[in-house]
Amino acid sequence: MDIASLLPMTTSRLSLRLFTPGDADDLYAYQSLPSVARYLYRPPHTRERSEEVAAERAAHTTWCTDGDKVALAVCRRDEPGVLGEVTLTLADTRAAQAEIGWTIDPRHQGHGYATEAAAALAAFAFDTLKVHRLYARLDVENTGSVGVCERLGMRREAHLVENDLDGDRWGSEYIYAALAADLLAIRAGRSDPAVGR
């Protein structure tokens, strides 16, 4: 499946679209920050790496094979510029499992953009891409992302202790997940996604 024909997605405040090579400056503005890179377990991006990433993301729109990843720029509907990104990675084609992720420029955090964008992408994953299980892996110290997962109605399924090395710091991760049925329960107004199964 080619995702490009299904974009952009819009919410009340946001537009989720493919990146373009012209987004490199906006991407570099937050991907170069040590505070952002820390939770991604990689070094901050250089300007050159941001250009490469923007071009790679603009070109990759397929969703059919394990490892396929779609990264969408999160933008305000009424203003130019990129606020951050949401990503969806096809982890297991046969089992219809995907990993969701998000990164918002710290200058734009605290306004609910991550939750709004991730909710739209989760609905797209379940409704359009027919994902069965959606999960997120996040550093336990990333309290902002913990909050996003919980606002999305995802359940914490695991706590991996010191499972990754970030420079000289051992990082621990949470795994949150939701099933397609959970989203249906949330849409039906049940506060506990497990109710009714």
MONOR-V856972 format. One record per residue. N is the residue number from 0. RES is the residue in one small letter. PHI is phi in degrees with one decimal (999 if undefined). OMEGA is omega in degrees with one decimal (NA if undefined). NEAR is the number of other ideal C-beta (glycine too) atoms within 12 Angstrom. Layout:
((N RES PHI OMEGA NEAR) (N RES PHI OMEGA NEAR))
//
This chain:
((0 m 999 175.1 20) (1 d -100.2 -176.2 16) (2 i -69.8 -172.8 31) (3 a -54.3 -177.0 20) (4 s -70.8 -177.2 12) (5 l -99.7 -175.3 23) (6 l -114.0 3.5 27) (7 p -81.2 170.0 24) (8 m -100.8 178.7 31) (9 t -128.8 172.3 21) (10 t -122.5 -178.9 27) (11 s -62.1 -178.2 14) (12 r -116.9 -167.3 22) (13 l -122.0 169.3 36) (14 s -123.9 176.5 28) (15 l -108.8 -174.2 40) (16 r -134.3 174.1 33) (17 l -65.9 171.5 33) (18 f -69.3 172.0 39) (19 t -124.4 175.8 27) (20 p -55.6 179.1 20) (21 g -70.9 179.3 20) (22 d -88.3 -174.5 34) (23 a -57.5 -179.1 28) (24 d -63.6 178.8 22) (25 d -64.1 178.9 32) (26 l -64.2 179.9 40) (27 y -63.5 -176.8 25) (28 a -57.1 179.1 27) (29 y -111.0 -179.5 34) (30 q -72.5 177.7 40) (31 s -88.2 -176.0 27) (32 l -81.8 176.7 24) (33 p -57.4 -179.1 17) (34 s -66.8 176.7 21) (35 v -82.5 -177.5 33) (36 a -61.9 -177.8 24) (37 r -55.1 -177.3 23) (38 y -84.0 178.3 35) (39 l -104.9 178.1 30) (40 y 54.2 176.1 23) (41 r -156.0 177.7 21) (42 p -70.6 173.7 16) (43 p -59.4 179.7 23) (44 h -74.3 168.4 26) (45 t -83.1 177.0 17) (46 r -60.1 -179.5 17) (47 e -64.4 179.3 15) (48 r -66.3 177.6 20) (49 s -63.3 176.1 31) (50 e -63.8 178.8 25) (51 e -62.7 -178.1 20) (52 v -64.0 178.9 35) (53 a -59.8 -180.0 31) (54 a -67.3 178.7 21) (55 e -61.6 -179.0 22) (56 r -67.1 178.1 33) (57 a -64.6 -175.2 25) (58 a -88.1 -173.9 20) (59 h -97.8 -178.4 27) (60 t -129.7 -177.9 24) (61 t -89.2 -179.7 17) (62 w -138.6 -179.4 30) (63 c -156.0 -173.6 16) (64 t -124.6 176.1 15) (65 d -48.3 179.8 17) (66 g 95.9 177.2 17) (67 d -60.0 -176.7 24) (68 k -131.8 175.6 29) (69 v -114.7 178.2 42) (70 a -116.1 -177.6 38) (71 l -116.0 176.0 43) (72 a -75.6 176.1 42) (73 v -96.3 -176.8 47) (74 c -129.8 170.8 35) (75 r -73.3 -178.8 26) (76 r -66.1 -172.9 22) (77 d -105.9 -178.4 11) (78 e -141.7 175.3 14) (79 p -76.0 175.5 16) (80 g 102.7 -177.8 22) (81 v -103.4 178.1 41) (82 l -87.9 -176.2 38) (83 g 167.6 -175.7 43) (84 e -151.8 168.5 42) (85 v -127.5 -177.3 49) (86 t -131.6 176.7 36) (87 l -136.7 -179.0 42) (88 t -119.3 178.4 29) (89 l -77.8 -174.8 32) (90 a -83.5 -176.8 30) (91 d -152.3 -177.0 19) (92 t -62.8 -176.2 20) (93 r -62.0 -178.2 10) (94 a -90.3 178.1 16) (95 a 52.6 179.1 21) (96 q -114.7 -179.2 28) (97 a -140.1 176.2 38) (98 e -103.6 178.5 33) (99 i -109.7 177.5 46) (100 g -150.2 -179.9 38) (101 w -155.2 173.5 45) (102 t -144.3 178.0 42) (103 i -116.7 176.1 39) (104 d -52.4 -178.6 32) (105 p -52.8 178.2 24) (106 r -66.9 -177.0 18) (107 h -116.5 178.8 30) (108 q -76.9 177.6 26) (109 g 89.2 -179.7 15) (110 h -114.6 179.2 20) (111 g 82.4 -178.0 24) (112 y -65.7 -179.4 36) (113 a -62.0 -179.7 41) (114 t -64.5 -178.6 33) (115 e -63.7 -179.0 33) (116 a -69.8 -179.3 45) (117 a -66.6 177.8 45) (118 a -63.6 178.5 36) (119 a -64.8 -179.8 35) (120 l -68.8 177.5 45) (121 a -62.5 178.3 46) (122 a -61.5 177.4 30) (123 f -62.5 180.0 33) (124 a -61.3 -177.9 41) (125 f -74.2 -172.5 32) (126 d -78.2 -173.3 19) (127 t -95.9 -176.5 22) (128 l -89.4 177.2 30) (129 k 58.5 173.9 19) (130 v -69.6 177.8 36) (131 h -90.7 -177.6 24) (132 r -133.4 -179.9 30) (133 l -117.7 -179.4 47) (134 y -133.9 177.7 35) (135 a -133.0 174.0 42) (136 r -111.9 -178.1 34) (137 l -148.0 177.4 40) (138 d -62.1 -177.1 31) (139 v -63.9 178.8 25) (140 e -82.9 -179.9 18) (141 n -84.7 -173.9 31) (142 t -64.1 177.6 15) (143 g -61.7 179.8 29) (144 s -72.2 173.3 36) (145 v -58.1 179.0 26) (146 g -62.1 178.1 22) (147 v -61.7 179.8 35) (148 c -56.5 -177.5 36) (149 e -70.1 176.1 23) (150 r -68.1 177.5 22) (151 l -78.0 -179.0 37) (152 g 85.4 177.2 35) (153 m -79.9 179.2 35) (154 r -104.3 176.5 24) (155 r -77.9 -177.2 23) (156 e -103.2 -177.1 20) (157 a -155.2 171.8 18) (158 h -127.8 -178.9 17) (159 l -92.4 -173.2 19) (160 v -91.9 178.5 12) (161 e 46.3 -176.2 14) (162 n -95.5 179.4 19) (163 d -145.3 -177.6 21) (164 l -111.5 179.0 13) (165 d -111.0 -173.7 22) (166 g 67.0 177.8 14) (167 d -108.7 -179.0 6) (168 r -108.5 173.2 14) (169 w -76.9 178.5 17) (170 g -104.8 174.0 25) (171 s -108.7 -176.2 23) (172 e -127.6 166.5 31) (173 y -102.0 168.1 31) (174 i -116.2 174.5 29) (175 y -110.4 180.0 36) (176 a -152.2 174.4 32) (177 a -148.0 174.8 38) (178 l -100.7 176.5 28) (179 a -56.3 179.3 29) (180 a -63.9 178.4 23) (181 d -64.3 179.3 34) (182 l -63.5 177.7 29) (183 l -62.4 179.3 21) (184 a -65.3 179.1 22) (185 i -64.9 178.5 28) (186 r -63.5 -179.9 18) (187 a -78.1 175.8 16) (188 g 92.4 176.1 12) (189 r -85.5 -177.9 17) (190 s -73.3 178.5 14) (191 d -103.7 -177.4 14) (192 p -57.5 -177.7 27) (193 a -77.4 -178.8 17) (194 v -66.5 174.9 15) (195 g 92.5 177.8 15) (196 r -96.8 NA 13))
//
